Amino acid sequence: MSFWIGVLIFAIGILVSVCLHEAGHLLTAKRFGMKATQYFAGFGPTIWSTKRGETEYGLKAIPAGGFVKIVGMTPLEEVPPEDRDRAFWRYPLWQRTIVLVAGSATHFVLALFIFYAAAVATGLPNPAAQSFKPLDARPVVGQVSACVIPGFDLTKDKTLRDCRAGDPAGPARAAGLQHGDLVTSIGGKPVTTYGDLVKAVRAAPPGPVQLTYRRAGTVHTTTATLVATQRPALTDTELTGPLSTVSAIGISVRYPKRILHYSAAGAVGGSVTFLGSTVEQTFKALGAFPSKIPKLFDALGGGERDQETPISVVGASRIGGEAVELGAPIIFLALLGGLNVFIGVFNLFPLLPLDGGHVAVAWFERVRSWLAARRGRPDPGRVDYNKLLPATYLVVLLFGGLTLLTLAADIVNPITLQ
């Protein structure tokens, strides 16, 4: 039951965010004096509506978005003579730009509020943990092992088994290393990353080796007696390759905290930082999107669903429901905020019929007019939207097809948190 409640709450959250997107357009248009005749939540047949002033507000039968009708948004629209002075295209470029980007700005503001609430209530995922690469990290000691596992004996989780009687004692623990120590050199050779440390240890013969580390600002030197063991190559991320005999010291790198918790005041900076990180990750995900399309087809064919493939609104709502069912509100809030960031960024792409496409056309018109004036030529006027229709239809078909593909994958082979 909690799963479906979570799905419903998440879906409502998406619908509300889309309606707020359109409200951003509506309020800024009204603020500048433009005429807005309709503001509806949903599409299709009208369920209910009421008129306040010159604007009709209402609900449509299909809760899959919303829209606002601003007179004169495109030259293809027939504007009544009495409305021409208040048509969208008659207003200064800076005002039209604000109206067009207000929708995306609303998503960013909403995401910021969601991230702030998460920062105070549940904490926020640490971006540093998500992009953490152990071998590139500073050689700060995380765990200090009580022993060295003689062979490469893994559990079902692909982690080394626990220590047993007869296993060699951990060299680092015997040498006095502790959590948080920064290793600076081993065998007289400086190390700047954990990868440098592992390579130096593996290359050294078993036996005593001098090790220098910094603890609380003080430099210490100790001797660790390295132990021989079996390990795969460092580049073998699948841990299935051949083993070789190397030396081990019995430490792991310190991983960053997965969740960062904040006070009410500290959450302001934390939520802004997380918003910036989410925007950056959104651009990276959009850049990698083409490479994920074949994996979506594989998932439709019964292959294992790649956890990093795109998801639809249905898939996101399903994950939101699972988060509620598992008692993980941090996932629910981070996903809802992240989805708002994605919608905000995506809508700013300079492609019609997206808001960013209208912004691009408006600024193209201004630049073209400026160049014409500089050359002493007449103003070429507005862009002929009829010539842009084929490209617009192509964008609609492309994104529509990708939406159906992700939707089908989320129904047939969904991503789950289990």
C-alpha positions in Angstrom: 0.0 0.0 0.0 2.8 2.4 0.9 4.3 1.8 -2.6 1.2 3.0 -4.4 0.9 6.0 -2.0 4.5 6.9 -2.8 3.8 6.6 -6.6 0.7 8.8 -6.3 2.5 11.4 -4.2 5.4 11.5 -6.6 3.1 11.8 -9.7 1.3 14.6 -8.0 4.6 16.3 -7.3 5.5 16.1 -10.9 2.1 17.5 -12.0 2.4 20.3 -9.5 5.9 21.2 -10.7 4.7 21.3 -14.3 1.8 23.5 -13.4 4.1 25.8 -11.5 6.3 26.0 -14.7 3.3 27.3 -16.6 2.5 29.6 -13.7 5.9 31.1 -14.1 5.1 32.0 -17.7 1.6 33.3 -16.7 2.7 35.5 -13.8 5.6 37.2 -15.6 3.5 37.7 -18.7 0.7 39.4 -16.6 3.4 41.4 -14.7 4.5 43.0 -18.0 1.0 43.5 -19.3 0.8 40.8 -21.8 -2.6 39.2 -22.4 -3.0 35.6 -21.1 -6.3 34.0 -22.0 -6.0 30.5 -20.6 -4.2 28.6 -17.8 -5.0 24.9 -17.5 -3.7 21.9 -15.7 -3.7 18.9 -18.0 -4.8 18.3 -21.6 -7.8 17.1 -23.4 -11.5 17.7 -22.6 -12.2 20.4 -19.9 -13.4 19.1 -16.6 -13.8 22.4 -14.8 -13.0 26.0 -15.5 -13.7 29.5 -14.2 -12.9 32.9 -15.6 -11.1 35.5 -13.6 -10.7 38.8 -15.4 -9.4 38.0 -18.9 -8.0 34.6 -18.0 -9.7 31.2 -17.9 -8.4 28.8 -15.3 -9.3 25.2 -15.3 -8.6 21.4 -15.2 -8.4 19.1 -18.2 -9.1 15.4 -18.3 -5.5 14.1 -18.9 -3.2 15.0 -16.0 -0.1 14.9 -18.2 1.1 18.5 -18.0 -0.4 21.9 -18.4 -0.3 25.0 -20.6 -0.8 28.8 -20.6 -2.1 30.7 -23.6 -0.4 34.1 -24.1 -1.7 36.1 -27.0 0.9 36.4 -29.9 3.4 33.8 -28.7 4.2 32.9 -32.4 3.6 34.7 -35.7 1.4 31.8 -36.8 -1.3 32.8 -34.4 -4.0 35.1 -35.5 -4.2 38.0 -33.1 -7.5 40.0 -32.9 -7.0 43.7 -33.7 -8.1 44.7 -30.2 -5.3 42.6 -28.7 -2.4 43.5 -30.9 -1.0 46.2 -28.6 -0.7 43.5 -25.9 0.5 40.6 -28.0 3.6 38.9 -26.8 5.8 39.8 -29.8 5.1 43.5 -29.2 7.0 43.6 -25.9 10.8 44.3 -25.4 13.1 41.4 -26.0 14.3 41.4 -22.3 10.7 41.0 -21.1 9.9 38.2 -23.6 13.1 36.5 -22.5 12.1 36.6 -18.9 8.6 35.2 -19.7 10.1 32.4 -21.7 12.7 31.3 -19.1 10.4 31.8 -16.1 9.2 28.3 -16.5 12.6 26.7 -16.2 13.5 29.2 -13.4 10.5 28.0 -11.5 11.8 24.4 -11.7 15.2 25.5 -10.3 13.6 27.4 -7.5 11.3 24.4 -6.7 14.3 22.0 -6.8 16.2 24.3 -4.4 13.3 24.3 -1.9 13.1 20.5 -2.2 16.9 20.1 -1.6 16.7 22.5 1.3 13.9 20.4 2.9 15.9 17.3 2.3 19.1 18.8 3.7 17.3 19.7 7.0 15.1 16.6 7.3 17.1 13.7 5.8 20.5 15.0 4.6 21.6 15.2 1.0 23.6 12.7 -1.0 27.3 13.8 -1.1 28.2 14.6 -4.7 31.9 13.8 -3.8 30.9 10.3 -2.9 29.0 9.8 -6.2 32.0 10.7 -8.3 34.6 9.3 -5.9 37.5 7.4 -7.5 39.5 5.6 -4.8 42.8 5.4 -6.7 42.8 9.1 -7.5 42.0 10.1 -3.9 44.5 11.4 -1.3 46.1 8.5 0.5 44.1 9.0 3.7 43.6 5.9 5.8 40.1 4.6 6.0 39.9 1.2 7.6 42.9 -0.5 9.2 42.5 -4.3 8.8 43.2 -6.6 11.6 44.7 -9.1 9.2 45.7 -9.7 5.6 43.6 -12.3 3.7 46.3 -14.7 2.3 44.3 -15.4 -0.9 41.7 -13.5 -2.9 38.8 -15.0 -1.0 35.6 -13.0 -1.8 32.1 -13.2 -0.4 28.9 -13.1 -2.5 29.1 -9.3 -2.3 32.5 -9.3 -3.9 34.3 -8.2 -0.7 37.1 -10.0 1.1 36.0 -12.4 3.7 36.4 -11.7 7.4 39.7 -12.5 9.2 40.2 -16.1 10.5 42.6 -17.6 12.9 46.0 -18.1 11.3 45.7 -15.1 8.9 48.7 -12.8 9.0 48.3 -9.8 11.3 47.6 -6.5 9.4 51.0 -4.7 8.9 49.4 -1.2 9.1 47.7 -1.9 12.4 50.9 -3.5 13.9 52.8 -0.3 12.8 50.3 1.9 14.6 48.4 3.5 11.7 44.9 4.8 12.4 41.9 6.0 10.6 42.5 9.5 9.2 46.3 9.3 8.9 47.7 10.8 5.7 50.4 8.6 4.2 53.1 10.8 2.6 55.8 8.3 1.6 56.6 4.6 1.6 60.1 3.1 1.2 61.4 6.6 0.8 59.2 7.3 -2.2 56.6 10.1 -1.9 52.9 9.2 -2.6 50.2 11.7 -3.5 47.3 9.4 -4.3 45.9 6.2 -2.9 46.8 4.6 -6.3 50.4 5.6 -5.8 50.4 4.0 -2.3 48.9 0.7 -3.6 51.3 0.5 -6.5 54.3 1.2 -4.2 53.1 -1.5 -1.7 52.5 -4.1 -4.4 55.9 -3.4 -6.0 57.8 -3.7 -2.7 59.0 -7.2 -1.5 57.4 -8.7 1.6 59.1 -7.6 4.7 59.9 -4.3 6.6 59.4 -1.0 4.8 59.6 2.5 6.1 56.4 4.5 6.0 55.8 8.2 6.7 52.4 9.7 7.6 50.9 12.8 9.0 48.5 12.8 12.0 46.9 15.9 13.4 49.5 18.1 11.6 52.5 16.1 13.0 54.7 13.9 10.8 55.5 10.4 12.0 57.7 7.6 10.7 57.1 3.9 11.3 58.0 0.5 9.9 55.4 -1.8 8.5 56.2 -5.4 7.7 54.5 -6.2 4.4 52.8 -9.5 3.8 52.5 -11.5 0.6 49.0 -12.2 -0.8 47.1 -12.8 -4.0 45.3 -10.0 -5.8 44.0 -9.2 -9.3 45.4 -6.3 -11.3 44.4 -2.8 -10.2 42.7 -2.2 -13.6 40.5 -5.3 -13.1 37.3 -3.7 -11.9 35.3 -6.9 -12.4 37.7 -8.8 -10.1 37.7 -11.8 -12.5 41.1 -11.7 -14.0 44.3 -13.6 -13.2 45.8 -13.3 -9.7 49.4 -12.4 -9.0 51.5 -12.5 -5.8 51.9 -9.0 -4.4 52.6 -7.4 -1.0 49.8 -6.0 1.2 49.7 -3.6 4.0 46.1 -3.9 5.3 44.5 -0.5 4.8 41.8 1.0 2.7 41.3 4.5 1.5 38.9 6.8 3.4 35.7 7.2 1.5 33.7 10.5 1.7 30.4 10.4 3.7 27.5 9.2 1.5 25.1 11.5 3.2 25.7 15.1 4.4 23.6 16.5 7.3 23.0 20.2 7.8 21.6 22.6 10.3 18.8 24.9 9.2 21.3 27.7 8.4 23.9 25.4 6.9 21.3 23.8 4.6 21.1 27.0 2.6 24.7 26.6 1.2 24.4 22.9 1.1 21.2 22.9 -1.0 22.7 25.5 -3.4 25.8 23.4 -3.8 23.8 20.3 -4.4 21.6 22.2 -7.0 24.8 23.2 -8.9 26.1 19.6 -8.7 22.7 18.3 -10.0 22.7 20.7 -12.9 26.2 19.6 -13.8 25.2 15.9 -13.6 22.1 16.7 -15.8 24.3 18.0 -18.6 26.6 15.0 -18.4 23.6 12.7 -18.5 22.1 14.5 -21.5 25.5 14.3 -23.2 25.6 10.5 -22.6 22.0 9.9 -23.6 22.7 8.8 -27.2 25.0 6.0 -25.9 22.2 4.8 -23.6 19.6 4.2 -26.4 20.9 0.8 -27.5 20.7 -0.3 -23.8 17.1 0.7 -23.7 16.4 -1.6 -26.6 18.3 -4.4 -24.9 16.2 -3.9 -21.8 13.0 -4.2 -24.0 14.4 -7.5 -25.4 14.7 -9.0 -21.9 18.3 -8.0 -21.2 19.4 -6.7 -17.8 18.3 -3.0 -17.3 21.2 -0.7 -17.0 20.7 1.4 -13.8 22.1 4.5 -15.6 19.6 4.4 -18.6 17.1 7.2 -18.8 13.7 6.8 -17.2 10.2 8.2 -18.0 7.8 9.9 -15.6 6.3 6.4 -15.0 9.7 5.0 -14.0 10.5 8.0 -11.8 7.2 7.6 -10.0 7.8 3.9 -9.5 11.2 4.6 -7.9 9.5 7.3 -5.8 7.0 4.7 -4.6 9.7 2.2 -3.8 11.6 4.9 -1.8 8.5 5.5 0.3 8.0 1.7 0.7 11.6 1.3 1.8 11.4 4.2 4.2 14.0 6.2 2.2 12.7 9.8 1.9 16.1 11.0 0.9 15.8 9.1 -2.3 12.3 10.4 -2.9 13.2 14.0 -2.4 16.5 13.9 -4.3 14.8 12.2 -7.2 11.9 14.7 -7.3 14.3 17.7 -7.0 16.6 16.1 -9.7 13.7 15.6 -12.0 12.8 19.3 -11.7 16.4 20.3 -12.5 16.2 18.0 -15.6 13.0 19.6 -16.8 14.4 23.1 -16.2 17.6 22.4 -18.1 15.9 20.5 -20.9 13.4 23.2 -21.6 16.2 25.7 -22.2 17.6 23.8 -25.1 17.5 26.0 -28.2 15.1 23.8 -30.1 11.5 24.5 -31.0 9.0 23.9 -29.6 10.9 24.1 -26.3 11.1 27.5 -24.4 14.8 27.7 -25.2 13.9 27.4 -28.9 11.6 30.5 -28.7 14.4 32.4 -26.8 16.8 31.5 -29.6 14.5 32.7 -32.3 13.8 35.9 -30.5 17.5 36.7 -30.0 18.2 35.7 -33.6 15.7 38.2 -34.8 17.3 40.9 -32.7 20.8 40.1 -33.9 19.6 39.9 -37.5 17.9 43.3 -37.2 21.0 44.8 -35.6 23.3 43.5 -38.4 20.8 44.9 -41.1 20.9 48.3 -39.4 24.7 48.3 -39.4 24.7 47.6 -43.1 22.1 50.2 -43.9 19.5 47.6 -44.9 15.8 47.5 -43.9 14.8 45.4 -40.9 14.1 41.9 -42.1 11.4 41.6 -39.5 10.2 38.5 -37.7 11.3 34.9 -38.5 9.0 33.0 -40.7 7.8 30.2 -38.4 6.4 28.3 -41.3 9.9 27.6 -42.5 10.8 26.2 -39.0 7.8 23.9 -38.8 9.6 20.9 -40.4 12.4 21.1 -37.9 9.9 21.6 -35.1 8.0 18.5 -36.2 11.2 16.5 -36.3 12.1 17.5 -32.8 8.6 16.6 -31.6 8.8 13.2 -33.3 12.3 12.5 -32.0 11.6 13.4 -28.4 8.2 11.7 -28.6 9.8 8.5 -29.8 12.4 8.6 -27.1 9.7 9.2 -24.5 7.7 6.2 -25.7 11.0 4.1 -25.7 11.8 5.0 -22.1 8.1 4.5 -21.1 8.1 1.0 -22.7 11.3 0.1 -20.9 10.0 1.3 -17.6 6.9 -0.9 -18.0 8.6 -4.0 -19.4 11.9 -3.9 -17.5 11.8 -1.2 -14.9 14.7 0.1 -12.8 14.2 -0.8 -9.1 15.8 0.0 -5.8 15.6 -3.6 -4.5 
